[in-house]
Amino acid sequence: MNRRDFDADIMKEIKERWSPRAFAKTPVDPVDIKGVLEAARYAPSCFNEQPWRFILGDSDPIRGQIFGLLTEKNQRWAKRAPVLILIVAQKLFEQTGKDNPWHAFDSGTAWGFLALEAWRRGLITHGMGGFHKKDASALFDLSEHELPIAVIALGYQGDPKVLDEEQQLKEHPSLRRKASESVLIGWNTEWE
């Protein structure tokens, strides 16, 4: 397993969280599903717009419909995840009807809150961009102002042996670049 190094003291959930692909088929308690969605609800957003919507697939037929939207590569491992959630962002401000340029940013923040709360509860999450967005829009009758952003797999961690060999090689926390490589003072000067 890769070792992660931290340059500052941060929340335990941030240090520990990663995105496994090996899910146990164990159903997720509805109390925990409600809890992770409640955490997402409290994510900050521009003008408190909360542009995210979650289409919850914790049982069929919705779970199967969301699963059918995934690319074949994601279906290979996500088939065991007991809960699939489609994140949809509202592209317009509700109050004014004008474009909300922060819809995706804010929806991503809500996903981050959801992922951290899931980890705190002993659950794992794995976000996926590999799904058929046009099909998602048609299936759930989304308007041109509603953008399917990602699918989240949610559940309990399973045995990596359920994965194929290629996926097993990826089944570990990923390393991160140093903060100094991502944080700049001005544009061309790295932060130390």
C-alpha positions, -999 to 999 in steps of 0.1 A, spaced: 0 0 0 12 35 -8 21 56 22 7 91 24 26 119 40 9 150 55 26 183 59 0 197 84 -24 183 110 -58 178 93 -90 160 100 -87 122 105 -113 115 78 -94 135 52 -62 116 61 -78 82 59 -104 86 31 -97 71 -3 -118 56 -32 -118 18 -31 -135 -2 -58 -140 -34 -38 -175 -32 -23 -192 -57 -1 -228 -64 -11 -240 -56 24 -270 -32 23 -264 3 37 -286 13 67 -311 40 57 -299 60 87 -264 62 72 -277 71 38 -297 99 54 -266 110 73 -243 113 43 -270 132 24 -275 155 54 -237 162 54 -240 171 17 -269 194 24 -247 215 46 -220 221 20 -214 258 12 -227 272 -21 -229 305 -39 -258 325 -25 -267 293 -5 -282 281 -38 -275 244 -32 -276 236 -69 -270 199 -64 -297 172 -66 -290 136 -58 -309 108 -76 -307 80 -50 -304 44 -62 -305 24 -30 -329 -2 -45 -342 -13 -79 -354 0 -103 -335 32 -98 -302 16 -88 -303 -6 -119 -311 24 -141 -281 43 -127 -259 12 -130 -269 9 -167 -256 44 -173 -220 35 -162 -193 27 -187 -184 -10 -190 -151 -4 -171 -170 11 -141 -197 -16 -143 -171 -43 -137 -165 -32 -101 -196 -10 -93 -219 -40 -97 -213 -48 -61 -220 -13 -46 -253 -14 -29 -260 23 -34 -255 44 -66 -262 81 -66 -264 103 -96 -254 139 -89 -272 165 -110 -264 202 -109 -289 229 -115 -273 253 -140 -295 283 -132 -301 303 -100 -336 294 -87 -343 330 -76 -333 349 -108 -333 322 -135 -298 335 -145 -268 313 -152 -250 300 -121 -214 296 -132 -206 279 -99 -231 250 -102 -205 223 -108 -181 238 -82 -208 238 -55 -221 203 -64 -185 190 -62 -183 205 -27 -214 187 -16 -200 154 -30 -168 161 -9 -189 166 23 -209 134 15 -176 114 10 -161 125 43 -193 118 63 -195 84 46 -159 76 57 -167 88 93 -196 63 93 -174 34 82 -187 35 46 -167 40 14 -174 60 -17 -161 61 -52 -170 90 -76 -172 82 -113 -172 105 -143 -174 74 -166 -211 73 -174 -234 82 -203 -245 117 -196 -269 121 -225 -286 88 -216 -288 100 -179 -305 132 -190 -330 113 -212 -337 86 -186 -344 110 -158 -361 136 -180 -336 163 -171 -340 197 -187 -312 215 -206 -305 234 -173 -299 202 -153 -264 187 -158 -256 151 -147 -221 155 -132 -211 122 -116 -222 89 -102 -212 79 -66 -209 43 -55 -216 40 -17 -213 10 6 -190 -10 28 -155 -20 18 -152 -55 5 -124 -80 -2 -101 -68 -31 -101 -104 -44 -136 -97 -59 -119 -73 -84 -101 -83 -115 -63 -82 -116 -61 -47 -132 -84 -33 -106 -66 -50 -77 -34 -32 -87 -53 1 -81 -69 -8 -48 -49 14 -25 -49 51 -15 -34 73 -42 -5 96 -35 -9 134 -37 15 160 -49 30 184 -23 8 214 -15 37 236 -28 31 221 -63 -5 232 -63 -5 264 -43 10 294 -61 19 329 -49 9 350 -79 9 327 -109 45 314 -114 59 313 -79 53 281 -58 42 284 -22 65 268 4 
